[in-house]
Amino acid sequence: MKSVQKVDLTKIKPYGDTLNDGMVQMSFTLPVPYGDEASEAARQLAAKMGFDEPAVVYSKDLGVGYTYFVMYGKCSHTVDYTSIEVPKVSMEFMEREEVEEYIAENIKRDVVIVGACTGTDAHTVGIDAIMNMKGFDGHFGLERYKGIDAINMGSQVSNEELIAKAIESKADAILVSQVVTQKDVHVANLTELVEMIEAEALRDKLILVCGGPRISHDLAQELGYDAGFGSGSYANHVASFVVKQIVEKNLI
Amino acid sequence: MVSKLNLNPELIDSARSAARNIAEDVQNFIDKNTTVAVERTVARLMGVDGVDEVEKPLPNVLIDAIKEGGGLSTGAAFWIGNAMVNTGNSPQEIAEKVSAGQIEITKLPIAHEDKIMEAVYKTAQEMVEKIKNNRARRDEYLNTIGEGRKPYLYVIVATGNIYEDVLQAQAAAKQGADIIAVIRTTGQSLLDYVPYGPTTEGFGGTYATQENFKIMRKALDQVGEEVGRYIRLCNYCSGLCMPEIAAMGAIERLDVMLNDALYGILFRDINMQRTFVDQYFSRIINGFAGVIINTGEDNYLTTSDAYEEAHTVLASQFINEQFALKAGLPEEQMGLGHAFEMNPNLENGFLYELAQAQMAREIFPKAPLKYMPPTKFMTGNIFKGHLQDAMFNLISIWTNQGLQLLGMPTEAIHTPHLQDRMLSIENAQYIFNNARSIGDEVEYKKDGIIQKRAQEVLAKAEELLKDIEKEGIFDTIEKGKFGGVKRSFTGGKGLEGVVEKDKKYFNPFIDLMLGGAK
């Protein structure tokens, strides 16, 4: 029996059912009418994307002269996994009780956290999941935490209002949520907030955190935030980060 | 109908009677007041349209002038009628002259009451006829080209550009959709005016304007004739311009309208006094125009837990039913809302969802219930999401829901792409066809999980309604009993637009439209 081939981490490519077969499944729509020509166009396009042996396994007429495809192809590119570095919120996350103890022992006062979904975004689901008493998926929100004063301003809050509230409540941290965005408006919005906070000379006095399905820690740092939390983050992650930063930055 | 859930009819009656008292209590308040939005609607229904040189809609110009002149409590119809008698002009010409500063509408000599009434009712009657004709035109379509089978497949377009929306809507209709909702641009519910003309930019949706309604109506009639199915058009009659949007929808023959004061209060922080008064008139118009309203109970479950707070949904459905009846809107047009939003990790969650949907079906047998898909627990795993939507579709066909807002596998990622809608329609069509008569075939075990769950939710809803009956709905909302959101009686947006009616006040359209065509 042939032994199983070992993975070469300097040259990785997708795995279907055999190492290095490069198999990728994908689906997309082309603005051309359903038919053989459409499938050929999809195949040629996939070849240009770097797929060997591109195959249309399914196509469907979308009804307005557009066609949908499900395709497979063998990826011809590789990536060196050993050289990858991704900045992350690198810390041990604490559970709620641990955060509460940490505050009692190290900060010895209530931590004030102001949160909002800013700009035109009307989706409170993200900020609610982190802040509301109930939390999300069995993880209680910040309102439930002893030692945290959580102020949830809801959605469609302007950056001006958010900063005004942070000043008024002497906030230690600001949480900004951006859920549904069109044409990357969330980036402009997040950038504006940082600029305004800097203009108020508040940047050193605040922990600034953003979150949402399109947010990565990398993007957050690039925009001038202390951290970014993507999908699958819970209140205890955010709380752990904020309270440790308060101690680290000596904002007690 | 025999209850498959063994629900106690006395409990249902008791809940319904509590809801009736709750609505009556609010109705007493509603009857004493009017709002700027109600009066702008009267102006629109009398034919006032267009904008001034700074894009301010003429209905706003006119009503602001009446308000500044201290005449709002008498109602727009009185002042417009009086100006018609004085000048011999049409309401539109009067609005234009007010805008140009040529007349001060509240300073004209007061004509004889009979003359004012005659002028107003003649104009009002014309609009009422037009709306009646729209209704007849819809019926004619339904009788000739027909419609899709219930549950209607309901999808959303949201490009921001009405012309792009048309392309997506026509594609969806060809793929099998029965209802197209054009989602509004973010924040429109908080505008105290309705924008004008065709629009090509919006965030997360497209402005609701009368011209956009007209463009989409024409496109859907066209594609409906092509596919041999009447395609319904849906928009959002909520927020600060509730009755105005209802009027525009009635004029342009929309078929479905989101219409729920509680939703606006809780989730858009609209003042409760304002929006209950607005809702009443908007529901009269929707009722008269044959528009199916959709209520927003599903939204409570996006902020509260769908399992624990299920009874608040039922309680709100009871209240919404009574508010709708007060406005003369028949049960057949009540798209009471609910949703498939329980945590998918919940053991037997499907059974609880089934119990909830079956319960709503039995308690509101004539209502075309609006069933909303999973959104809160959609993850970006499009494959699992497609399955969650399939479970939701199965319950819908099983319990005979009316309007099925299709879930998208890409929910929580982006507004739907062209193929997302196709995949969702295919999902629903497959399940609806494959399990068409499951509800007629399957009964539930006596005192099993499903029966017990439904009985428990009904009992809790009845208890809550009796509490609300004692406290009144205003106090209940102030205490945060719906959706876990607290709102104050005098807080929120739009209170400055509420005014108490004086003795001379009249609104011809309430008279002409309440209770349907006479």
Interface residues (C-beta under 8 A of the other chain):
Chain A: S27 F28 T29 K60 L62 G63 V64 Y66 Y68 T120 D121 A122 T124 V125 D128 N132 M133 K134 D137 G154 Q156 V180 Q182 V185 P213 S231
Chain B: G160 L167 Q170 A171 A173 K174 Q175 T186 G187 L190 F203 G204 D269 T302 T303 S304 D305 N343 N345 T375 K376 F377 T379 G380 A412 I413 H414 T415 H417 L418 Q419 M422 G484
